[in-house]
Amino acid sequence: MNKLQRIQQHLRDAHIDAAFITTPDNVFYVSGFLSDPHERLLGVMVFQEAEPFLICPKMEVPDAIAAGWGFEAVGHEDTQNAWDVLQAACATRGIDLQTLAIEKDHVTVSRYEALQARFDATFVAFDAHINAMRVRKDEEELQKMREAAKLADYAIEVGVNAIEEGRTEMEILNIIESAIKAKGYAMSFDTMVLAGEKSASPHGVPGDRKIQRGDMILFDLGVIYEGYCSDITRTVAFGDVSDAQKHIYNAVLGANEAAIAAVKPGVRAMDLDKIARDVITEAGYGDYFTHRLGHGLGISVHEFPSINGSNDYGLQAGTVFTIEPGVYKADVTGVRIEDDVVVTDTGVEVLTSYPKELIIVK
């Protein structure tokens, strides 16, 4: 049963007339067509029995067909009201939409009002169901994520090899991204290269800060392979390393390894967060681990589930997520170590493989 058939079965089981899928990543998941529509309307309408259709800007219809979409592709021009085009396409199916599932976390108020004006229906949430579908990666998806992880490992290697005294964070960042572009790929998100005191900012912004001896340098990056993302963080040292920096590094590494070792089907997200947090707390840095342990990973760089201290979600085989404990102590250093992992039937497979022992670049 393919993805569209699974959605149709859900609609029948839940007595929902149709689902309108609008998140670009979810449109890609069900159709194979990846698009950034900006403010324009993009979506896939799925019915219990009738043929689904994809709606997108008319100029992108050939791209949708080329991507493998095998059903009707409805194009709307900028001179048209896209919502009227959507209504007309639904009308050709001759279905009285009394219940319509939408992605409530994605649909804006204005878009909700546009739907209300055209469909006399009860609107229900589709978010949980599409999340439940996407959270379990099949073997084809996992193979793409393995390749994305290999590219992330390579990008870290490029960055570490580019470390030189006096070179700026942005110069190293550009070397990394140029190397990935040369292979024909794009980054999953804005690459982070943070040196010295800036490594203690979890969401710091790279700039003209020059590399100095004694710096810890934090790399956080990812690469997209055939629509699937990787996300890796490594922290390395340049020149001399203080005992305090080593102590923080070892605490974070211990947390990362302890959490990975605990991954298996049925373990709750909150349990993993606690395992890692306890290691860091016992080392004396609990107040400096200021974010969740990780997040789901796949088509989106951040997706379901959130690996945090309040999420009782039980992990399932095929779930891919990050494990990324960190300690951020501005007067010493910041350290984060992040891996991508997948839950297997019996335990865990770690997708990222760049070394995690403290690397000291001389």
Secondary structure, 3 states (H helix, E strand, C coil): CCHHHHHHHHHHHHCCCEEEECCHHHHHHHHCCCCCCCCCCCEEEEECCCCCEEEEEHHHHHHHHHCCCCCEEEEECCCCCHHHHHHHHHHCCCCCCCEEEECCCCCCHHHHHHHHHHCCCEEEECHHHHHHHHCCCCHHHHHHHHHHHHHHHHHHHHHHHCCCCCCEHHHHHHHHHHHHHHCCCEECCCCEEEEHHHHHCCCCCCCCCECCCCCEEEEEECEEECCEECCEEEEEEECCCCHHHHHHHHHHHHHHHHHHHCCCCCCEHHHHHHHHHHHHHHCCCHHHCCCCCEEECCCCCCEEEEECCCCCCECCCCCEEEECCEEEECCCEEEECEEEEEECCCCEEECCCCCCCCCEEC
